[in-house]
Every structure is written in C-alpha cells, then in structure tokens.
Amino acid sequence: MRTFRSLGALLLALVTLSACGPSYENGPPSPEPGEIRALEQAILDLGGGIAEQEAAATARIAFTYPLDLAERYMITDPPLIHNMKVNAGRKPRGLCYQWADDLEARLEREGFTSLELHRAIANHDKPLRIEHSTVIVSRRGAPMEEGIVLDPWRWGGRLYWVRVPEDPKYDWWPRGEVFAWKRGQEGEMRGEIPAY
C-alpha cells in the first residue's frame, strides 16, 4: 500500500511538472539579438585579453546551436519528461550530459585562444537530486569558478546562462573531481582503502 502511495505521489509530481513547463510543441523560441549581445558582453567582462570575435562567436553558438540540437533530439517536452523518454528509448538524445557534450564539441571547433571551456557536474553528492552536467566558459587560464555556465538542457534547447557563483539552482564541481570522488565512493563500497 505504501509503495502505491509513493508511486501515486511521483506520478502526480511528474504531471504537475509537465503541466507547469513551457510548451515545446514548436521547439524552443529563438533568442532575441539583445540576448546574444548580453552574453557576449558578459564573456568580455570575464577579464582582459579576451578576443571580441571569440566572445561574439561563443555567444552566438551557445544560443543558436542548442536550437539545432533541440530539433535533432526531437524536443517536445520539458527537460525532465524528455529525459524519461530518452531513458525509455523513445527519444534519441537529450540528457544533460549529451547537451553538454555536443555544445562543447561545437565550441571547441572554433579553436579559441583567449577562452577556455570546462565541464562541470552538480548534485553528484546529493542522492535525492538529479545529477546535472554543463559547459562553462572562462577566460583562458582562469578557474571554472570564474566562468559562465552555458546550460542548454535547463530550458530544453533555449540557453540558460549565468556566472558560476550566481547560479541559483546548482553548485558546480569540475567534472574530473566528480569522477575521482565517484571512484573513491565505489572503492569504499568494495572495501578498498583509498590511496592518498
């Protein structure tokens, strides 16, 4: 009986989430020119030495390329619902790490010299939260914490961006550190003693 109540609560939450989300029937809306310019300026504001053409290219690609991905991923639902469809084999791609993989690969093709891309993960250490991956852009040589989150998953193909320390929803960790933490957790579960 308790299992049925929990399942019912989960289904109600999912229906509520899907009802509250934006409509994705026609895909995510295109960005306004001012939005792209605002991200470009935020990238330039990361510090001296950033090439204007690299900031402009990053902003343009970060906003427009996810719209292409949304079409390829066949986005018709809010992100969490789409995730369930991907996991059930009903949609080809569209999990957060896939958005991040594809956006990072596209940005890397530009061969930036004044900007650096980082991969980050949030919620890896929170069992009751869904793990989330993203791309972060920073000034070349700067730590990821001084960069800007470029998150196309959060709004299903419409770019969400924010400075890393100002993200209201996620506490970002470098992906390499998260992978090392997970290996340590797996080792502890097998009774291994970590080598420090």
C-alpha positions as CSV (number, residue, x, y, z in Angstrom):
1,M,0.0,0.0,0.0
2,R,2.8,2.4,0.9
3,T,4.5,1.7,-2.5
4,F,1.3,2.6,-4.3
5,R,1.1,5.9,-2.4
6,S,4.7,6.7,-3.2
7,L,4.1,5.8,-6.9
8,G,1.0,8.0,-7.0
9,A,2.9,10.9,-5.5
10,L,5.6,10.5,-8.1
11,L,3.1,10.4,-10.9
12,L,1.3,13.5,-9.6
13,A,4.6,15.3,-9.3
14,L,5.5,14.4,-12.9
15,V,2.2,15.5,-14.2
16,T,2.5,18.8,-12.3
17,L,6.0,19.3,-13.7
18,S,4.9,18.8,-17.2
19,A,1.8,21.0,-16.8
20,C,3.9,23.9,-15.4
21,G,6.6,23.7,-18.0
22,P,6.6,25.7,-21.2
23,S,5.2,24.4,-24.5
24,Y,7.7,22.6,-26.6
25,E,5.5,21.6,-29.5
26,N,7.2,24.0,-31.9
27,G,10.6,23.8,-30.3
28,P,12.3,26.4,-28.1
29,P,11.9,30.0,-29.2
30,S,14.8,31.7,-31.0
31,P,16.9,34.2,-29.0
32,E,16.5,37.9,-29.3
33,P,19.6,39.7,-30.7
34,G,19.9,41.6,-27.4
35,E,20.2,38.3,-25.5
36,I,23.2,37.2,-27.6
37,R,24.8,40.6,-27.2
38,A,24.3,40.4,-23.4
39,L,26.1,37.1,-23.2
40,E,28.9,38.4,-25.4
41,Q,29.4,41.3,-23.1
42,A,29.3,39.1,-20.0
43,I,32.1,37.0,-21.6
44,L,34.2,40.0,-22.4
45,D,33.6,41.2,-18.8
46,L,35.4,38.0,-17.5
47,G,38.7,39.8,-17.8
48,G,41.3,41.4,-20.0
49,G,42.7,39.7,-23.1
50,I,39.5,38.1,-24.3
51,A,39.2,38.4,-28.1
52,E,36.0,40.2,-29.1
53,Q,35.4,37.9,-32.0
54,E,35.7,34.8,-29.7
55,A,33.2,36.3,-27.3
56,A,30.8,37.0,-30.1
57,A,31.2,33.5,-31.6
58,T,30.7,31.8,-28.2
59,A,27.6,33.8,-27.5
60,R,26.1,33.2,-31.0
61,I,26.9,29.5,-31.0
62,A,25.8,29.0,-27.4
63,F,22.3,30.4,-28.2
64,T,21.8,29.1,-31.8
65,Y,23.4,25.6,-31.8
66,P,21.2,24.2,-29.0
67,L,18.2,25.1,-31.2
68,D,19.6,22.8,-33.9
69,L,20.2,20.1,-31.2
70,A,16.6,20.5,-29.9
71,E,15.4,19.7,-33.4
72,R,17.8,16.7,-33.7
73,Y,16.8,15.5,-30.2
74,M,13.1,15.9,-31.1
75,I,12.4,18.0,-28.1
76,T,8.6,18.2,-27.5
77,D,8.5,18.1,-23.7
78,P,10.1,19.9,-20.7
79,P,13.6,18.5,-19.8
80,L,12.6,16.0,-17.1
81,I,9.9,14.5,-19.2
82,H,12.2,14.3,-22.2
83,N,14.9,12.6,-20.0
84,M,12.3,9.9,-19.2
85,K,11.6,9.4,-22.9
86,V,15.4,9.1,-23.7
87,N,15.9,6.6,-20.9
88,A,12.9,4.6,-22.2
89,G,14.3,4.6,-25.7
90,R,11.6,6.8,-27.1
91,K,13.8,9.7,-28.0
92,P,17.4,9.6,-29.4
93,R,19.3,12.0,-27.2
94,G,18.8,15.0,-24.9
95,L,20.1,14.1,-21.4
96,C,22.0,17.0,-19.9
97,Y,25.4,15.4,-20.4
98,Q,24.6,14.9,-24.1
99,W,23.6,18.6,-24.5
100,A,26.9,19.5,-22.8
101,D,29.0,17.0,-24.9
102,D,27.5,18.4,-28.1
103,L,27.8,22.1,-27.2
104,E,31.3,21.6,-26.0
105,A,32.3,19.8,-29.2
106,R,30.8,22.6,-31.3
107,L,32.5,25.3,-29.4
108,E,35.9,23.5,-29.5
109,R,35.8,23.6,-33.3
110,E,36.3,27.3,-33.1
111,G,39.8,26.9,-31.7
112,F,39.6,29.7,-29.2
113,T,42.8,31.0,-27.8
114,S,41.5,33.6,-25.3
115,L,38.7,31.4,-23.9
116,E,38.7,28.1,-22.1
117,L,35.9,25.5,-21.9
118,H,35.3,23.5,-18.7
119,R,32.9,20.7,-17.9
120,A,31.1,20.7,-14.6
121,I,28.6,18.5,-12.7
122,A,26.2,19.4,-9.9
123,N,24.3,17.2,-7.5
124,H,26.7,14.3,-7.7
125,D,26.8,14.1,-3.9
126,K,23.0,14.6,-3.3
127,P,21.2,11.3,-3.5
128,L,17.7,13.0,-3.7
129,R,18.6,15.3,-6.5
130,I,19.2,14.5,-10.2
131,E,22.8,14.9,-11.3
132,H,23.3,17.6,-13.9
133,S,26.1,18.4,-16.4
134,T,27.0,21.6,-18.2
135,V,29.7,23.5,-20.1
136,I,31.4,26.6,-18.5
137,V,33.4,29.2,-20.5
138,S,36.1,31.2,-18.8
139,R,39.0,33.5,-19.7
140,R,42.0,31.3,-20.8
141,G,43.8,30.1,-17.7
142,A,41.1,31.2,-15.2
143,P,39.4,28.6,-13.0
144,M,36.0,27.4,-13.9
145,E,34.5,29.2,-10.8
146,E,35.2,32.5,-12.5
147,G,33.3,31.5,-15.7
148,I,29.8,31.5,-17.1
149,V,27.5,28.4,-17.2
150,L,26.2,27.6,-20.6
151,D,23.3,25.3,-20.0
152,P,21.0,24.4,-22.9
153,W,19.3,21.5,-21.1
154,R,17.6,23.5,-18.3
155,W,15.2,25.1,-20.7
156,G,15.1,22.4,-23.3
157,G,17.2,24.0,-26.0
158,R,16.8,27.6,-25.1
159,L,20.1,28.7,-23.5
160,Y,20.3,29.4,-19.8
161,W,23.4,31.3,-18.7
162,V,24.7,32.7,-15.5
163,R,28.0,33.4,-13.8
164,V,29.1,30.2,-11.9
165,P,28.8,31.6,-8.3
166,E,25.5,33.2,-9.1
167,D,23.7,30.0,-10.3
168,P,20.6,29.8,-8.0
169,K,20.0,26.2,-8.7
170,Y,23.3,24.3,-8.9
171,D,26.6,24.1,-7.0
172,W,29.0,23.2,-9.8
173,W,32.1,20.9,-9.4
174,P,34.8,20.2,-12.0
175,R,33.9,17.0,-13.8
176,G,37.3,15.4,-13.2
177,E,36.9,16.0,-9.4
178,V,33.4,14.4,-9.5
179,F,34.7,11.4,-11.4
180,A,37.5,11.0,-8.8
181,W,35.0,11.3,-6.0
182,K,32.8,8.6,-7.6
183,R,35.8,6.2,-8.0
184,G,36.5,6.8,-4.3
185,Q,32.9,6.0,-3.4
186,E,32.9,2.8,-5.5
187,G,36.2,1.8,-3.8
188,E,34.8,2.3,-0.4
189,M,31.7,0.2,-1.3
190,R,34.1,-2.6,-2.2
191,G,36.0,-2.2,1.0
192,E,39.2,-0.8,-0.7
193,I,41.4,1.6,1.2
194,P,41.9,4.8,-0.9
195,A,45.5,5.7,-1.7
196,Y,46.1,9.3,-0.7
